[in-house]
Amino acid sequence: MNTITIRLSIMMFLQFFIWGGWFVTLGTFLGGTLGASGSEIGMAFSTQSWGAIIAPFIIGLIADRFFNAERILGILHLVGAALMYMMYMSTDFAGFYPYVLGYMIAYMPTLALVNSVSFGQMSDPSKEFGKIRVWGTIGWIVAGLVISYVFSWDSQQGIADGMLRNTFMLCAIASLALGIYSFTLPATPPAAKGSEASSLGQLLGLDALAMLKDRNFFVFFASSVLICIPLAFYYQNANPFLTEIGVENATGKMTLGQVSEVLFMLALPVFLNRFGIKMTLLLGMAAWVLRYAFFAFGDAESGLFMLIIGIALHGICYDFFFVSGQIYTNAKAGDKVKSAAQGLITLATYGVGMLVGFWVAGQITDNYAGDAGHAWQQIWLFPAAFAAVVLVLFLLIFKKEEVKADA
């Protein structure tokens, strides 16, 4: 492993350590420490979507034209460290929300920037990027293990004592470190400097809208947006659910989902080439149905194995639908709109789809909340049924199509 690879791997590790270090336990912290309602928790999680919607403007209108990617990456993480500290200091939801909104608007563009910095140093990204990106997943896993097994901030006693607040201080320190470290990274000049300026439509991926005339792509596009509603339930409710029903070290156990993600990423090309894009996407959607059924009927004692399987299904849920969907989009788009097509899918899923999903999840969670806690079985059966409907519609309408993936 050369020096550049090590430096980029450290960058990627910190980038996702920060995200995994507070986002997983956010719902538990808001409900348990700040007394937030399901709708308010949904509002907090939807800041991710607002960040995803605003990110193209920051990247396309500022980073790609005027500044080196590593410098704006450093500035955004330094701003993020200050906002994360203010989240640590907040004592109620009204005070917390503006800071988490500002933080996600600053953080979401950095996901593209770390990729830009990485690609700028590579001669063959298709072979080199995976070895660096995997350190991001490792960073997410380490964050969860530290919270659960080193500090026990997510234990029943830890939550009661408000210890989850410390996740924001931990991530503020990591964000400060990455902000300073970013200025030492190899220079990555503006991509669009001296070239023709991108239009607003290109930045948002609107140039790829013509692809929706293709029936199969339209069905896939609509399914991608709809499946984000069940996805939002996992991000928003999984950690509060596990901690409320008494699962010990819930955050640490949830890192099994990221381990699964790495393993199934390796298996994805084989599945795509052997079973085709339709069957792979269907397997991804079926995993969502199965996961939520396990969550609905599992418990912290004899049914713990069902919860563990539900967490471990994350690799199939995410890789077989969202990653294979990115591959499918890339294959369907012509050379001129490949980037625009990916931008459109990102805007539609992480932007619009998740925004709707977090709102729905908040409403459903509030509807089944009571003095004794939540009626989790009813809450989880909703996304299970919703994902099943999307699966059936996709099965009936999407026609078989051949898409090859590099194994």
C-alpha positions in Angstrom: 0.0 0.0 0.0 1.6 3.3 -1.1 1.6 6.5 0.8 -1.1 8.1 -1.2 -3.4 5.1 -0.7 -2.8 5.2 3.1 -3.6 9.0 3.2 -6.8 8.6 1.2 -7.8 5.6 3.3 -7.4 7.7 6.5 -9.6 10.4 4.9 -12.3 7.8 4.0 -12.1 6.2 7.5 -12.7 9.5 9.2 -15.4 10.6 6.8 -17.6 7.6 7.6 -16.5 7.3 11.3 -18.1 10.8 11.7 -21.4 9.8 10.0 -21.7 6.4 11.8 -20.7 7.9 15.1 -23.9 10.0 15.6 -26.4 9.2 12.8 -27.2 5.6 13.9 -28.1 6.6 17.5 -29.7 10.0 16.6 -33.3 8.7 17.0 -32.5 7.1 20.4 -30.8 10.3 21.6 -33.7 12.6 20.4 -36.4 10.4 21.9 -34.6 9.4 25.1 -32.7 12.6 26.0 -34.5 15.5 24.3 -38.0 14.0 24.5 -38.6 14.5 20.8 -41.8 13.0 19.1 -41.7 10.7 16.2 -42.5 13.6 13.8 -39.7 15.7 15.2 -37.3 12.7 14.9 -38.4 12.4 11.3 -37.7 16.1 10.8 -34.1 15.6 12.2 -33.4 12.6 9.9 -34.9 14.4 6.9 -32.0 17.0 7.1 -30.0 14.3 5.3 -32.4 14.7 2.4 -32.2 18.5 2.4 -28.4 18.1 2.4 -28.6 15.7 -0.6 -30.8 18.2 -2.5 -28.6 21.2 -1.8 -25.2 19.3 -2.2 -25.2 19.5 -6.1 -25.3 23.3 -5.9 -22.3 23.4 -3.5 -20.3 20.9 -5.6 -21.4 22.1 -9.0 -21.5 25.9 -8.5 -18.6 26.3 -6.1 -16.3 23.3 -5.7 -16.1 22.3 -9.3 -15.4 25.9 -10.5 -13.4 27.9 -8.0 -11.7 25.8 -5.2 -9.5 22.7 -4.9 -11.7 19.8 -3.7 -9.5 19.1 -0.6 -9.7 22.7 0.6 -13.5 22.9 0.5 -13.6 19.5 2.1 -11.4 20.9 4.9 -13.6 24.0 5.3 -16.9 22.1 5.4 -15.5 19.7 8.0 -14.3 22.5 10.2 -17.7 24.2 9.9 -19.2 20.8 10.7 -17.1 20.4 13.8 -18.5 23.7 15.2 -22.1 22.7 14.4 -21.5 19.3 15.9 -20.3 20.9 19.1 -23.5 23.1 19.2 -25.6 19.9 18.8 -23.7 18.5 21.8 -24.6 21.6 23.8 -28.3 21.6 22.8 -30.9 20.9 25.5 -34.1 20.7 23.5 -35.3 19.8 20.0 -36.0 23.4 19.0 -32.4 24.4 19.8 -31.0 21.2 18.3 -32.8 21.2 14.9 -31.1 24.3 13.2 -27.7 22.9 14.0 -28.4 19.4 12.6 -29.9 21.0 9.5 -26.8 23.2 9.0 -24.6 20.2 9.7 -26.1 18.0 7.0 -26.1 20.8 4.5 -22.3 21.0 5.2 -21.7 17.2 5.4 -23.6 15.8 2.4 -21.4 17.6 -0.2 -18.3 16.1 1.4 -19.5 12.6 0.3 -18.8 13.7 -3.3 -15.7 15.6 -2.4 -13.9 12.6 -0.8 -14.6 10.7 -4.0 -13.3 13.6 -6.1 -10.1 13.8 -4.1 -9.6 10.0 -4.4 -10.3 9.8 -8.1 -7.9 12.7 -8.7 -5.0 10.6 -7.5 -5.9 7.3 -9.4 -4.8 6.1 -12.8 -7.4 3.3 -12.7 -10.3 4.1 -10.4 -12.3 0.9 -11.2 -9.5 -1.1 -9.6 -8.2 1.2 -7.0 -11.3 3.0 -5.5 -12.8 -0.1 -3.8 -9.7 -0.7 -1.7 -9.9 2.9 -0.4 -13.7 3.1 -0.1 -13.9 0.0 2.1 -12.1 2.0 4.8 -15.1 4.2 5.0 -17.3 1.2 5.9 -14.6 0.1 8.4 -14.8 3.6 9.9 -18.6 3.3 10.3 -18.2 -0.1 12.0 -15.5 1.1 14.4 -17.7 4.1 15.4 -20.6 1.7 16.4 -18.3 -0.7 18.2 -16.7 2.2 20.2 -20.1 3.6 21.2 -21.4 0.2 22.4 -18.4 -1.8 23.6 -15.8 0.9 24.7 -18.0 3.6 26.2 -21.4 1.8 26.6 -23.2 5.1 25.8 -26.1 3.2 24.3 -26.7 0.9 27.3 -30.0 1.3 29.2 -28.2 3.1 32.0 -26.1 5.2 29.5 -29.2 6.4 27.7 -31.0 7.2 31.0 -27.9 9.2 32.0 -28.0 11.1 28.7 -24.6 9.7 27.7 -25.5 9.5 24.0 -24.9 13.3 23.9 -21.2 12.4 23.9 -21.5 11.0 20.4 -21.7 14.6 19.1 -18.5 15.6 21.0 -16.7 12.5 19.7 -17.7 13.4 16.1 -16.9 17.1 16.6 -13.4 16.0 17.5 -13.2 13.6 14.5 -14.6 16.3 12.2 -12.0 18.9 13.5 -9.3 16.3 12.8 -10.5 15.6 9.3 -11.0 19.3 8.6 -7.3 20.0 9.5 -6.1 16.8 7.8 -7.9 17.6 4.5 -5.5 20.6 3.9 -2.6 18.1 3.8 -4.2 16.0 1.1 -2.9 16.0 -2.5 -4.1 19.0 -4.5 -7.3 18.3 -6.5 -7.9 21.4 -8.7 -11.5 22.4 -9.8 -12.8 20.0 -12.4 -14.7 22.6 -14.4 -12.2 25.4 -14.3 -11.7 26.8 -17.7 -14.4 24.5 -19.2 -17.9 25.2 -20.2 -20.1 26.0 -17.2 -22.7 23.4 -16.2 -26.3 24.4 -16.3 -28.6 24.2 -13.3 -30.4 21.3 -15.0 -27.1 19.4 -15.5 -26.2 19.9 -11.8 -29.5 18.3 -10.7 -29.4 15.6 -13.3 -32.4 16.9 -15.2 -30.6 16.3 -18.5 -31.3 12.6 -17.9 -35.1 13.1 -17.6 -35.5 11.9 -21.2 -34.5 8.4 -19.9 -37.9 8.2 -18.2 -39.5 7.7 -21.6 -38.0 4.2 -21.5 -40.7 2.1 -19.7 -38.3 -0.2 -17.8 -36.2 2.7 -16.6 -39.4 4.6 -15.5 -40.6 1.6 -13.5 -37.1 1.2 -11.9 -37.0 5.0 -11.1 -40.5 5.0 -9.5 -39.6 1.9 -7.5 -36.4 3.5 -6.3 -38.3 6.5 -4.9 -41.0 4.3 -3.3 -38.6 1.8 -1.7 -36.9 4.8 0.1 -40.0 4.9 2.3 -39.2 1.5 3.9 -35.5 2.5 4.0 -36.3 5.6 6.1 -38.0 3.4 8.7 -34.7 1.5 9.2 -32.5 4.6 9.6 -35.0 6.4 11.8 -36.3 3.6 14.0 -33.9 0.6 14.1 -31.7 1.9 17.0 -34.5 3.3 19.1 -36.5 0.0 18.6 -33.6 -2.2 19.6 -32.7 -0.2 22.7 -36.4 0.2 23.8 -37.1 -3.5 23.7 -33.9 -4.2 25.7 -31.3 -5.4 23.2 -27.8 -4.8 24.8 -25.1 -3.0 22.8 -27.6 -2.3 20.0 -25.3 0.1 18.1 -22.5 -2.4 18.1 -24.8 -5.1 16.9 -26.0 -2.9 14.1 -22.5 -2.7 12.6 -23.2 -6.3 11.4 -25.2 -4.5 8.7 -22.1 -2.8 7.4 -20.1 -6.1 7.5 -22.9 -7.7 5.5 -22.8 -4.7 3.0 -19.1 -5.4 2.3 -19.6 -9.2 1.8 -22.6 -8.8 -0.5 -20.9 -6.1 -2.5 -18.3 -8.8 -3.5 -21.1 -11.1 -4.5 -23.1 -8.6 -6.4 -21.4 -8.9 -9.8 -21.9 -12.7 -9.7 -25.6 -12.3 -9.0 -26.0 -9.7 -11.7 -24.3 -11.8 -14.4 -25.9 -15.0 -13.4 -29.5 -14.0 -12.5 -29.9 -10.6 -14.4 -30.9 -7.2 -13.2 -34.6 -7.9 -12.6 -34.0 -10.8 -10.3 -31.2 -9.0 -8.4 -33.4 -5.9 -7.9 -36.3 -8.2 -6.8 -34.0 -10.0 -4.3 -33.1 -6.6 -2.9 -36.8 -5.6 -2.4 -37.7 -9.0 -1.0 -34.9 -8.6 1.6 -36.7 -5.4 2.8 -40.0 -7.3 3.3 -38.2 -10.1 5.1 -36.1 -7.7 7.3 -39.2 -5.9 8.6 -41.1 -9.1 9.2 -38.2 -10.3 11.4 -38.3 -6.9 13.2 -42.0 -7.2 13.7 -42.0 -10.7 15.2 -38.5 -10.8 16.9 -37.7 -9.8 20.5 -34.7 -9.3 22.8 -34.8 -12.8 24.2 -35.8 -16.0 22.3 -36.4 -14.0 19.2 -33.1 -12.1 19.2 -31.9 -14.3 16.3 -34.6 -12.8 14.1 -33.4 -9.3 14.9 -29.8 -10.2 14.1 -30.9 -11.7 10.8 -32.9 -8.5 10.1 -29.8 -6.4 10.7 -27.6 -8.8 8.6 -29.9 -8.5 5.7 -28.7 -4.9 5.2 -26.1 -6.1 2.6 -28.8 -7.6 0.4 -31.3 -4.7 1.0 -28.8 -2.0 0.1 -26.4 -3.6 -2.4 -28.9 -5.6 -4.4 -31.2 -2.7 -4.9 -29.4 0.6 -4.6 -25.9 -0.4 -5.8 -27.2 -2.6 -8.6 -29.6 0.2 -9.5 -26.6 2.5 -9.9 -25.0 -0.1 -12.2 -28.3 -0.4 -14.2 -28.6 3.4 -14.5 -25.0 3.6 -15.8 -25.7 0.9 -18.4 -29.0 2.6 -19.6 -27.5 6.1 -19.9 -25.6 7.3 -22.9 -22.1 8.6 -22.5 -23.4 12.2 -22.5 -25.8 11.8 -19.6 -24.1 9.1 -17.4 -23.3 11.7 -14.6 -26.6 13.4 -15.0 -28.4 10.1 -14.7 -26.6 9.2 -11.4 -27.4 12.7 -10.2 -31.1 12.3 -11.0 -31.3 9.0 -9.2 -29.5 10.4 -6.1 -31.8 13.5 -6.0 -34.9 11.3 -6.4 -33.9 8.7 -3.8 -31.8 10.4 -1.1 -33.5 13.7 -1.8 -37.2 13.3 -2.5 -37.8 9.7 -1.6 -36.1 9.8 1.8 -37.7 13.2 2.6 -41.1 11.6 2.1 -40.0 8.4 3.8 -38.8 10.1 7.0 -42.1 12.1 7.2 -44.1 8.9 6.8 -42.0 7.1 9.4 -42.4 9.9 11.8 -46.2 9.9 11.4 -46.6 6.1 11.7 -44.2 6.0 14.8 -46.2 8.7 16.5 -49.5 6.9 15.7 -48.3 3.8 17.6 -46.6 5.6 20.5 -48.0 5.3 24.0 -47.1 5.8 27.7 -45.7 2.3 27.8 -43.6 2.7 24.7 -44.2 1.9 21.0 -46.3 -0.8 19.4 -43.3 -1.9 17.3 -45.0 -4.8 15.6 -47.5 -2.5 14.0 -44.8 0.0 13.1 -42.6 -2.5 11.3 -45.5 -4.3 9.5 -46.2 -1.0 7.6 -42.8 -0.8 5.8 -42.9 -4.6 5.3 -46.3 -4.4 3.5 -45.3 -1.2 1.6 -42.1 -2.9 0.3 -44.2 -6.0 -0.6 -46.5 -3.9 -2.8 -43.6 -2.2 -4.5 -42.0 -5.6 -5.1 -45.2 -7.1 -6.7 -45.7 -4.0 -9.0 -42.1 -4.2 -10.1 -42.4 -8.0 -10.7 -45.4 -7.5 -12.9 -44.4 -4.4 -14.9 -40.6 -4.5 -15.3 -39.5 -6.5 -18.3 -36.4 -8.7 -18.2 -33.3 -6.9 -19.4 -29.6 -7.8 -19.7 -27.1 -5.8 -17.8 -23.5 -7.0 -17.3 -21.3 -6.1 -14.3 -17.5 -6.5 -14.0 -16.8 -9.4 -11.7 
